[in-house]
Every structure is written in structure tokens, then in C-alpha cells.
Amino acid sequence: MSYNDNNGPKYVLPPLLPVPGSEASANTRPRASHSKSTGQWHSTKGSAVETLGNLTGSQSWAQSGQREHAAGEAEYNAAQAQGYVEGTKDRVGGRKDAVVGAVTGDREQEATGNVRRDKGETQQNWNRSA
């Protein structure tokens, strides 16, 4: 976009960029993994914006807050599911390594497998749905 008041030089205005964390910027960047903390942040922020919109009578703020809250909840739940699946992989893989180590007499592999299994179980417990 450009601006010219016919009395001076022509000014070229830069294009508007999406605000970081906004719906526009969220759709333009690929997401490798989900984050529980980011999900909680957006859920809480969305609730605050929705409340502010309701208090001021701004329907657009209220709706924007509802959308951000829902997106934050979805991200949190996706991160929780991802963590549970990763814990399951470690638990199963660790159990396999422990059994193979016990059968072959490799105590180091057995111990490493038990540690991995315990780590996976802990991760599952941390990411279990309420």
C-alpha cells in the first residue's frame, strides 16, 4: 500500500504482519509438536479475553476469547495424548529390553530396560487423562 498526499514524496507502508500467537500467525507456521504449557497459556488467555469482551459488551472479543480458549484446550489435550503415547513406547520397549536381557543373561540390558520401562510408566502417569 502506498500513500501520496500530492504535496510530498510517496510513502510505501509495510504490509501488516500477524501478531505472534494470533490465529493468523498460528496458521502460517508448522507445528512439530504440541505443548501443554502453551496450551494452558492460550486457554487461560482466551478465558480472560472472553471475560473482558463480555464485561465490555464487545462480541468480537468474546468470540475471539472463546476461540483461543478452545484452541488452547485442544493443544493441551493433544500434548497430553502425545506424552502418553511416548510413555507407552518407552514402557513397552523397556519391558522388551528387560526380558531380552534377563533371558540372555545381559544384566546391563536388563537394568537399562527396567529404567526405560519405569520412565515410560511415569510419563504415562503424568499424561493420564483426568
DSSP file with accessible surface (Angstrom, degrees, kcal/mol):
  #  RESIDUE AA STRUCTURE BP1 BP2  ACC     N-H-->O    O-->H-N    N-H-->O    O-->H-N    TCO  KAPPA ALPHA  PHI   PSI    X-CA   Y-CA   Z-CA
    1    1 A M              0   0  177      0, 0.0    12,-2.1     0, 0.0     2,-0.3   0.000 360.0 360.0 360.0 143.9    0.0    0.0    0.0
    2    2 A S  E     -A   12   0A  60     10,-0.2     2,-0.4     2,-0.0    10,-0.2  -0.884 360.0-150.8-128.9 160.6    1.3    3.5   -0.7
    3    3 A Y  E     +A   11   0A 124      8,-3.0     8,-2.9    -2,-0.3     2,-0.4  -0.996  15.7 170.8-133.2 131.2    0.4    6.9    0.4
    4    4 A N        -     0   0   76     -2,-0.4     6,-0.1     6,-0.2    -2,-0.0  -0.936  16.7-170.1-142.6 118.8    0.9   10.1   -1.5
    5    5 A D        -     0   0   65      4,-0.4     5,-0.1    -2,-0.4    -1,-0.1   0.295  45.4-119.8 -90.9  12.0   -0.6   13.4   -0.3
    6    6 A N  S    S+     0   0  139      2,-0.2     4,-0.1     1,-0.1    -1,-0.0   0.450 103.5  73.0  66.0  -2.7    0.3   15.1   -3.7
    7    7 A N  S    S+     0   0  148      2,-0.1    -1,-0.1     0, 0.0    -3,-0.0   0.458 103.0  13.6-113.9  -6.7    2.5   17.6   -1.9
    8    8 A G  S    S-     0   0   32      1,-0.2    -2,-0.2     3,-0.0     3,-0.1  -0.763  97.8 -40.4-149.9-165.2    5.4   15.4   -1.0
    9    9 A P        -     0   0   84      0, 0.0     2,-0.5     0, 0.0    -4,-0.4  -0.222  60.3-103.7 -69.8 158.8    7.2   12.2   -1.5
   10   10 A K        -     0   0  131     -6,-0.1     2,-0.4    -5,-0.1    -6,-0.2  -0.713  34.6-150.9 -83.8 127.0    5.3    8.9   -1.9
   11   11 A Y  E     -A    3   0A 129     -8,-2.9    -8,-3.0    -2,-0.5     2,-0.6  -0.853   0.9-150.4-101.0 136.6    5.5    6.7    1.2
   12   12 A V  E     -A    2   0A 116     -2,-0.4   -10,-0.2   -10,-0.2    -2,-0.0  -0.932  12.5-149.0-106.9 119.7    5.3    3.0    1.0
   13   13 A L        -     0   0   83    -12,-2.1     3,-0.1    -2,-0.6    -2,-0.0  -0.705  19.6-116.6 -87.8 138.7    3.8    1.4    4.0
   14   14 A P        -     0   0  106      0, 0.0    -1,-0.1     0, 0.0     3,-0.1  -0.349  37.9 -96.0 -69.9 154.3    5.0   -2.1    5.0
   15   15 A P        -     0   0  110      0, 0.0     2,-0.3     0, 0.0     0, 0.0  -0.362  44.5-102.0 -67.6 150.2    2.5   -4.9    4.9
   16   16 A L        -     0   0  170     -3,-0.1    -3,-0.0    -2,-0.0     0, 0.0  -0.561  35.8-148.9 -73.5 135.6    0.8   -5.8    8.2
   17   17 A L        -     0   0  147     -2,-0.3     8,-0.1    -3,-0.1     2,-0.0  -0.803  24.1-100.3-103.0 149.2    2.2   -8.8    9.9
   18   18 A P        -     0   0   61      0, 0.0    -1,-0.1     0, 0.0     3,-0.1  -0.347  40.8-106.7 -66.4 146.5    0.2  -11.2   12.1
   19   19 A V    >   -     0   0  101      1,-0.1     3,-2.5     2,-0.1     6,-0.5  -0.562  44.2 -98.9 -71.1 132.6    0.6  -10.7   15.8
   20   20 A P  T 3  S+     0   0  116      0, 0.0    -1,-0.1     0, 0.0     3,-0.1  -0.303 110.5  18.0 -54.7 134.0    2.6  -13.5   17.3
   21   21 A G  T 3  S+     0   0   25      1,-0.3    -2,-0.1     2,-0.1     2,-0.0   0.340  97.5 127.3  86.8  -8.0    0.3  -16.1   18.9
   22   22 A S  S <> S-     0   0   36     -3,-2.5     4,-2.5     1,-0.1    -1,-0.3  -0.321  77.5-104.2 -77.7 168.1   -2.7  -14.8   16.9
   23   23 A E  H  > S+     0   0  118      1,-0.2     4,-1.5     2,-0.2     5,-0.1   0.899 120.7  53.4 -59.1 -38.4   -4.9  -17.1   14.9
   24   24 A A  H  > S+     0   0   54      1,-0.2     4,-0.6     2,-0.2    -1,-0.2   0.936 112.5  42.1 -64.8 -45.6   -3.3  -15.8   11.6
   25   25 A S  H >> S+     0   0   11     -6,-0.5     4,-0.8     1,-0.2     3,-0.7   0.857 110.0  58.1 -72.3 -31.6    0.3  -16.5   12.8
   26   26 A A  H 3< S+     0   0   35     -4,-2.5     3,-0.3     1,-0.2    -1,-0.2   0.849 106.4  49.5 -65.0 -31.5   -0.6  -19.9   14.2
   27   27 A N  H 3< S+     0   0  127     -4,-1.5    -1,-0.2    -5,-0.2    -2,-0.2   0.639 107.7  54.6 -82.3 -13.0   -1.9  -21.0   10.9
   28   28 A T  H << S+     0   0  105     -3,-0.7    -1,-0.2    -4,-0.6    -2,-0.2   0.590  98.3  66.3 -98.1 -11.0    1.2  -19.9    9.0
   29   29 A R  S  < S-     0   0  108     -4,-0.8     2,-0.1    -3,-0.3    -1,-0.0  -0.928  81.8-123.4-114.6 133.9    3.8  -21.8   11.0
   30   30 A P        -     0   0  128      0, 0.0     2,-0.6     0, 0.0    -2,-0.1  -0.434  21.2-140.4 -70.8 147.4    4.1  -25.5   11.1
   31   31 A R        -     0   0   89      1,-0.2     3,-0.1    -2,-0.1    -5,-0.0  -0.943  14.6-171.1-114.0 119.5    4.0  -27.1   14.5
   32   32 A A  S    S-     0   0  106     -2,-0.6     2,-0.3     1,-0.2    -1,-0.2   0.879  72.7  -6.4 -75.7 -40.1    6.3  -30.0   15.1
   33   33 A S  S    S-     0   0   68      2,-0.0    -1,-0.2    49,-0.0     2,-0.2  -0.973  73.0-105.9-151.0 165.4    4.8  -30.9   18.5
   34   34 A H        -     0   0   82     -2,-0.3     2,-0.4    44,-0.1    42,-0.1  -0.611  26.2-146.1 -94.7 156.4    2.2  -29.7   20.9
   35   35 A S     >  -     0   0   35     -2,-0.2     4,-2.2     1,-0.1    44,-0.2  -0.982  10.9-155.0-128.2 128.6    3.0  -28.1   24.3
   36   36 A K  H  > S+     0   0   55     -2,-0.4     4,-2.5     2,-0.2     5,-0.2   0.908  99.7  49.8 -65.0 -41.4    1.0  -28.5   27.5
   37   37 A S  H  > S+     0   0   80      2,-0.2     4,-2.4     1,-0.2    -1,-0.2   0.917 111.6  47.4 -67.5 -40.3    2.3  -25.1   28.8
   38   38 A T  H  > S+     0   0   49      2,-0.2     4,-2.5     1,-0.2     5,-0.2   0.916 112.1  51.5 -65.6 -39.7    1.5  -23.3   25.6
   39   39 A G  H  X S+     0   0    0     -4,-2.2     4,-2.3     1,-0.2    -2,-0.2   0.922 110.5  47.5 -62.2 -43.4   -2.0  -24.9   25.6
   40   40 A Q  H  X S+     0   0  104     -4,-2.5     4,-2.7     2,-0.2     5,-0.2   0.908 110.8  52.6 -64.0 -41.2   -2.6  -23.8   29.2
   41   41 A W  H  X S+     0   0  156     -4,-2.4     4,-3.0     1,-0.2     5,-0.2   0.947 112.5  43.4 -59.6 -49.3   -1.4  -20.3   28.4
   42   42 A H  H  X S+     0   0   25     -4,-2.5     4,-2.6     2,-0.2    30,-0.2   0.874 113.1  52.7 -68.2 -34.3   -3.8  -19.9   25.4
   43   43 A S  H  X S+     0   0    9     -4,-2.3     4,-2.1    -5,-0.2    -1,-0.2   0.949 114.3  41.8 -63.5 -47.5   -6.7  -21.4   27.3
   44   44 A T  H  X S+     0   0   94     -4,-2.7     4,-2.2     2,-0.2    -2,-0.2   0.930 116.2  48.5 -66.4 -45.1   -6.2  -19.0   30.2
   45   45 A K  H  X S+     0   0   73     -4,-3.0     4,-2.7    -5,-0.2     5,-0.2   0.916 110.6  51.9 -62.3 -42.5   -5.6  -16.0   28.0
   46   46 A G  H  X S+     0   0    0     -4,-2.6     4,-2.7    -5,-0.2    -1,-0.2   0.909 108.5  50.6 -61.5 -40.6   -8.7  -16.9   25.9
   47   47 A S  H  X S+     0   0   43     -4,-2.1     4,-2.5     2,-0.2    -1,-0.2   0.908 111.3  48.9 -63.1 -41.0  -10.8  -17.1   29.0
   48   48 A A  H  X S+     0   0   60     -4,-2.2     4,-2.7     2,-0.2    -2,-0.2   0.924 112.4  47.1 -64.8 -44.2   -9.6  -13.7   30.1
   49   49 A V  H  X S+     0   0   31     -4,-2.7     4,-2.8     2,-0.2    -2,-0.2   0.917 112.1  50.9 -64.4 -41.3  -10.2  -12.1   26.7
   50   50 A E  H  X S+     0   0   44     -4,-2.7     4,-2.6    -5,-0.2    -2,-0.2   0.934 111.3  47.9 -61.3 -45.5  -13.7  -13.7   26.6
   51   51 A T  H  X S+     0   0   77     -4,-2.5     4,-2.6     2,-0.2    -2,-0.2   0.932 112.1  49.4 -61.5 -44.6  -14.5  -12.3   30.1
   52   52 A L  H  X S+     0   0   78     -4,-2.7     4,-2.2     1,-0.2     6,-0.3   0.917 111.0  50.3 -60.8 -42.6  -13.2   -8.9   29.1
   53   53 A G  H  X>S+     0   0    0     -4,-2.8     5,-1.6     1,-0.2     4,-1.0   0.906 111.2  48.3 -62.4 -41.0  -15.3   -9.0   26.0
   54   54 A N  H  <5S+     0   0   97     -4,-2.6    -2,-0.2     1,-0.2    -1,-0.2   0.896 112.3  49.1 -66.2 -39.8  -18.4  -10.0   28.0
   55   55 A L  H  <5S+     0   0  140     -4,-2.6    -2,-0.2     1,-0.2    -1,-0.2   0.861 118.1  39.0 -68.1 -36.0  -17.8   -7.2   30.5
   56   56 A T  H  <5S-     0   0   93     -4,-2.2    -1,-0.2    -5,-0.2    -2,-0.2   0.519 110.1-117.8 -91.7  -8.0  -17.3   -4.5   27.8
   57   57 A G  T  <5 +     0   0   64     -4,-1.0     2,-1.0     1,-0.2    -3,-0.2   0.635  63.2 147.5  80.5  14.5  -20.1   -5.8   25.5
   58   58 A S     >< -     0   0   35     -5,-1.6     4,-2.2    -6,-0.3    -1,-0.2  -0.727  27.9-172.7 -88.4 103.0  -17.6   -6.5   22.7
   59   59 A Q  H  > S+     0   0  124     -2,-1.0     4,-2.7     1,-0.2     5,-0.2   0.877  83.6  55.3 -63.0 -37.2  -18.9   -9.5   20.9
   60   60 A S  H  > S+     0   0   76      1,-0.2     4,-2.5     2,-0.2    -1,-0.2   0.903 109.3  46.6 -66.8 -38.6  -15.8   -9.8   18.8
   61   61 A W  H  > S+     0   0  128      2,-0.2     4,-2.7     1,-0.2    -1,-0.2   0.911 112.3  50.8 -67.3 -41.7  -13.5  -10.0   21.8
   62   62 A A  H  X S+     0   0    3     -4,-2.2     4,-2.2     2,-0.2    -2,-0.2   0.939 114.0  43.7 -61.8 -44.7  -15.8  -12.5   23.5
   63   63 A Q  H  X S+     0   0   82     -4,-2.7     4,-2.4     2,-0.2    -2,-0.2   0.904 112.9  51.7 -67.7 -41.1  -15.8  -14.7   20.4
   64   64 A S  H  X S+     0   0   47     -4,-2.5     4,-2.5    -5,-0.2    -2,-0.2   0.916 110.6  49.4 -60.8 -42.7  -12.1  -14.3   19.9
   65   65 A G  H  X S+     0   0    0     -4,-2.7     4,-2.6     2,-0.2    -2,-0.2   0.897 109.1  51.8 -63.1 -41.3  -11.5  -15.4   23.5
   66   66 A Q  H  X S+     0   0   99     -4,-2.2     4,-2.5     2,-0.2    -2,-0.2   0.926 111.3  47.7 -61.0 -43.8  -13.8  -18.4   23.1
   67   67 A R  H  X S+     0   0  124     -4,-2.4     4,-2.6     2,-0.2    -2,-0.2   0.922 113.2  47.0 -64.4 -43.8  -11.8  -19.5   20.0
   68   68 A E  H  X S+     0   0   31     -4,-2.5     4,-2.5     2,-0.2    -2,-0.2   0.907 111.9  50.9 -66.7 -39.0   -8.4  -19.0   21.7
   69   69 A H  H  X S+     0   0   58     -4,-2.6     4,-2.5     2,-0.2    -2,-0.2   0.944 112.0  47.1 -61.0 -46.6   -9.6  -20.9   24.8
   70   70 A A  H  X S+     0   0   57     -4,-2.5     4,-2.4     1,-0.2    -2,-0.2   0.911 112.3  49.6 -63.4 -40.9  -10.8  -23.8   22.7
   71   71 A A  H  X S+     0   0   59     -4,-2.6     4,-2.5     2,-0.2    -1,-0.2   0.903 110.9  50.5 -65.3 -39.0   -7.6  -23.9   20.7
   72   72 A G  H  X S+     0   0    0     -4,-2.5     4,-2.5   -30,-0.2    -2,-0.2   0.918 110.6  48.6 -64.6 -42.4   -5.6  -23.8   23.9
   73   73 A E  H  X S+     0   0   77     -4,-2.5     4,-2.6     2,-0.2    -2,-0.2   0.910 111.5  50.5 -63.3 -41.1   -7.6  -26.7   25.4
   74   74 A A  H  X S+     0   0   59     -4,-2.4     4,-2.4     2,-0.2    -2,-0.2   0.916 111.2  48.1 -64.0 -41.7   -7.1  -28.7   22.1
   75   75 A E  H  X S+     0   0   18     -4,-2.5     4,-2.5     2,-0.2     5,-0.2   0.922 111.7  49.8 -65.9 -42.4   -3.4  -28.1   22.2
   76   76 A Y  H  X S+     0   0   53     -4,-2.5     4,-2.4     1,-0.2    -2,-0.2   0.944 112.7  46.8 -60.0 -47.3   -3.1  -29.1   25.8
   77   77 A N  H  X S+     0   0   82     -4,-2.6     4,-2.5     1,-0.2    -1,-0.2   0.889 111.9  50.7 -64.2 -37.7   -5.1  -32.3   25.2
   78   78 A A  H  X S+     0   0   32     -4,-2.4     4,-2.6     2,-0.2    -1,-0.2   0.913 111.3  48.2 -66.4 -40.9   -3.0  -33.1   22.1
   79   79 A A  H  X S+     0   0    8     -4,-2.5     4,-2.5     2,-0.2    -2,-0.2   0.892 111.0  51.5 -65.6 -38.1    0.2  -32.7   24.1
   80   80 A Q  H  X S+     0   0   21     -4,-2.4     4,-2.2     2,-0.2    -2,-0.2   0.936 111.9  45.7 -64.5 -44.8   -1.2  -34.9   26.8
   81   81 A A  H  X S+     0   0   56     -4,-2.5     4,-2.5     2,-0.2    -2,-0.2   0.913 112.1  51.8 -64.3 -40.9   -2.1  -37.6   24.4
   82   82 A Q  H  X S+     0   0   62     -4,-2.6     4,-2.4     1,-0.2    -2,-0.2   0.917 110.3  48.7 -62.7 -42.9    1.3  -37.3   22.7
   83   83 A G  H  X S+     0   0    7     -4,-2.5     4,-2.3     2,-0.2    -1,-0.2   0.888 110.1  51.5 -64.2 -38.6    3.1  -37.6   26.0
   84   84 A Y  H  X S+     0   0   79     -4,-2.2     4,-2.3    43,-0.2    -2,-0.2   0.926 110.3  48.6 -64.9 -43.0    1.0  -40.7   26.9
   85   85 A V  H  X S+     0   0   76     -4,-2.5     4,-2.4     2,-0.2    -2,-0.2   0.922 110.9  50.1 -64.2 -43.0    1.9  -42.4   23.6
   86   86 A E  H  X S+     0   0   80     -4,-2.4     4,-2.2     1,-0.2    -1,-0.2   0.900 110.3  51.0 -62.2 -39.5    5.6  -41.6   24.1
   87   87 A G  H  X S+     0   0    0     -4,-2.3     4,-2.6     2,-0.2    -1,-0.2   0.894 108.3  52.0 -63.2 -39.2    5.4  -43.1   27.6
   88   88 A T  H  X S+     0   0   47     -4,-2.3     4,-2.8     2,-0.2     5,-0.3   0.922 108.1  51.4 -63.7 -42.8    3.7  -46.2   26.2
   89   89 A K  H  X S+     0   0  136     -4,-2.4     4,-2.8     1,-0.2     5,-0.3   0.931 113.0  45.0 -59.8 -45.8    6.5  -46.7   23.7
   90   90 A D  H  X S+     0   0   27     -4,-2.2     4,-2.6     2,-0.2     5,-0.2   0.895 113.1  50.9 -65.1 -40.5    9.2  -46.4   26.4
   91   91 A R  H  X S+     0   0   89     -4,-2.6     4,-2.1     2,-0.2    -2,-0.2   0.942 115.5  40.7 -63.5 -47.4    7.3  -48.7   28.7
   92   92 A V  H  X S+     0   0   97     -4,-2.8     4,-2.4     2,-0.2    -2,-0.2   0.940 117.6  47.6 -67.7 -45.5    6.9  -51.4   26.1
   93   93 A G  H  X S+     0   0   11     -4,-2.8     4,-2.5    -5,-0.3    -2,-0.2   0.902 112.7  49.6 -63.5 -39.1   10.4  -51.0   24.7
   94   94 A G  H  X S+     0   0    0     -4,-2.6     4,-2.5    -5,-0.3    -1,-0.2   0.905 109.5  50.9 -66.0 -40.4   11.9  -51.1   28.1
   95   95 A R  H  X S+     0   0  136     -4,-2.1     4,-2.5    -5,-0.2     5,-0.2   0.924 110.4  49.8 -62.8 -42.8   10.0  -54.2   29.1
   96   96 A K  H  X S+     0   0  120     -4,-2.4     4,-2.8     1,-0.2     5,-0.2   0.948 111.9  47.7 -59.9 -48.3   11.2  -55.9   25.9
   97   97 A D  H  X S+     0   0   30     -4,-2.5     4,-2.6     1,-0.2    -1,-0.2   0.895 111.6  50.9 -61.5 -39.4   14.8  -54.9   26.6
   98   98 A A  H  X S+     0   0    3     -4,-2.5     4,-2.3     2,-0.2    -1,-0.2   0.920 112.5  45.8 -65.0 -42.6   14.5  -56.1   30.2
   99   99 A V  H  X S+     0   0   63     -4,-2.5     4,-2.7     2,-0.2     5,-0.2   0.938 113.9  47.9 -66.7 -46.6   13.1  -59.5   29.2
  100  100 A V  H  X S+     0   0   58     -4,-2.8     4,-2.6     1,-0.2     6,-0.3   0.926 112.8  49.9 -60.4 -42.8   15.7  -60.0   26.4
  101  101 A G  H  X>S+     0   0    0     -4,-2.6     5,-1.5    -5,-0.2     4,-0.9   0.905 111.8  47.7 -62.8 -40.0   18.4  -59.0   28.9
  102  102 A A  H  <5S+     0   0   42     -4,-2.3     3,-0.3     3,-0.2    -2,-0.2   0.917 113.7  47.0 -67.2 -42.0   17.1  -61.5   31.5
  103  103 A V  H  <5S+     0   0  121     -4,-2.7    -2,-0.2     1,-0.2    -1,-0.2   0.899 118.2  40.6 -68.2 -40.1   16.9  -64.3   29.0
  104  104 A T  H  <5S-     0   0   92     -4,-2.6    -1,-0.2    -5,-0.2    -2,-0.2   0.532 111.4-116.9 -87.5  -5.4   20.3  -63.8   27.5
  105  105 A G  T  <5 +     0   0   43     -4,-0.9     2,-1.3    -3,-0.3    -3,-0.2   0.607  66.7 143.0  80.3  12.9   22.0  -63.1   30.9
  106  106 A D     >< -     0   0   69     -5,-1.5     4,-2.2    -6,-0.3    -1,-0.2  -0.700  25.4-178.7 -88.7  93.2   22.9  -59.5   29.9
  107  107 A R  H  > S+     0   0  154     -2,-1.3     4,-2.6     1,-0.2     5,-0.2   0.822  78.5  56.7 -65.9 -31.8   22.3  -57.7   33.3
  108  108 A E  H  > S+     0   0  151      2,-0.2     4,-2.7     1,-0.2    -1,-0.2   0.938 109.5  44.7 -65.8 -45.6   23.2  -54.3   31.9
  109  109 A Q  H  > S+     0   0   56      2,-0.2     4,-2.6     1,-0.2    -2,-0.2   0.904 113.3  51.9 -64.5 -39.0   20.5  -54.6   29.2
  110  110 A E  H  X S+     0   0   51     -4,-2.2     4,-2.2     2,-0.2    -2,-0.2   0.939 112.3  45.0 -62.2 -45.7   18.0  -55.9   31.7
  111  111 A A  H  X S+     0   0   53     -4,-2.6     4,-2.3     2,-0.2    -2,-0.2   0.921 113.5  49.6 -65.9 -43.0   18.7  -52.9   34.1
  112  112 A T  H  X S+     0   0   82     -4,-2.7     4,-2.4     1,-0.2    -1,-0.2   0.908 111.0  50.7 -62.4 -40.7   18.6  -50.4   31.2
  113  113 A G  H  X S+     0   0    0     -4,-2.6     4,-2.7    -5,-0.2    -1,-0.2   0.901 109.0  50.8 -63.7 -40.3   15.3  -51.9   30.1
  114  114 A N  H  X S+     0   0   46     -4,-2.2     4,-2.5     2,-0.2    -2,-0.2   0.906 110.4  49.3 -65.3 -39.8   13.8  -51.7   33.6
  115  115 A V  H  X S+     0   0  102     -4,-2.3     4,-2.5     2,-0.2    -2,-0.2   0.929 112.7  47.4 -63.6 -44.5   14.9  -48.0   33.9
  116  116 A R  H  X S+     0   0   91     -4,-2.4     4,-2.5     2,-0.2    -2,-0.2   0.905 111.5  50.9 -64.4 -40.4   13.3  -47.2   30.5
  117  117 A R  H  X S+     0   0   59     -4,-2.7     4,-2.4     2,-0.2    -2,-0.2   0.934 111.4  47.5 -62.0 -45.1   10.1  -49.1   31.5
  118  118 A D  H  X S+     0   0   73     -4,-2.5     4,-2.4     1,-0.2    -2,-0.2   0.895 110.7  52.0 -64.2 -39.5    9.9  -47.1   34.7
  119  119 A K  H  X S+     0   0  121     -4,-2.5     4,-2.5     2,-0.2    -1,-0.2   0.924 110.4  48.7 -61.4 -44.8   10.4  -43.9   32.9
  120  120 A G  H  X S+     0   0    0     -4,-2.5     4,-2.5     2,-0.2    -2,-0.2   0.902 109.9  51.5 -63.3 -39.7    7.6  -44.7   30.4
  121  121 A E  H  X S+     0   0   70     -4,-2.4     4,-2.4     2,-0.2    -1,-0.2   0.922 110.2  49.1 -64.0 -41.8    5.3  -45.6   33.2
  122  122 A T  H  X S+     0   0   74     -4,-2.4     4,-2.3     1,-0.2    -2,-0.2   0.923 110.9  50.1 -62.9 -42.8    6.0  -42.3   34.9
  123  123 A Q  H  X S+     0   0   46     -4,-2.5     4,-1.3     1,-0.2    -2,-0.2   0.902 109.8  50.8 -65.1 -37.6    5.4  -40.4   31.7
  124  124 A Q  H  < S+     0   0    9     -4,-2.5     3,-0.3     1,-0.2     4,-0.3   0.927 109.9  50.0 -62.4 -44.5    2.1  -42.3   31.2
  125  125 A N  H >< S+     0   0   84     -4,-2.4     3,-0.9     1,-0.2    -2,-0.2   0.890 109.3  51.1 -63.4 -38.9    1.0  -41.3   34.7
  126  126 A W  H 3< S+     0   0  190     -4,-2.3    -1,-0.2     1,-0.2    -2,-0.2   0.767 117.4  40.1 -67.1 -27.0    1.9  -37.7   34.2
  127  127 A N  T 3< S+     0   0   16     -4,-1.3   -43,-0.2    -3,-0.3    -1,-0.2   0.215  82.4 129.1-110.8  15.4   -0.2  -37.6   31.0
  128  128 A R    <   -     0   0  114     -3,-0.9     2,-0.1    -4,-0.3   -47,-0.0  -0.496  65.2-110.8 -70.9 136.9   -3.1  -39.7   32.0
  129  129 A S              0   0   94     -2,-0.2    -1,-0.1     1,-0.1    -2,-0.1  -0.421 360.0 360.0 -69.0 143.1   -6.5  -38.0   31.3
  130  130 A A              0   0  150     -2,-0.1    -1,-0.1    -3,-0.0    -3,-0.0  -0.281 360.0 360.0 -76.4 360.0   -8.4  -36.9   34.4
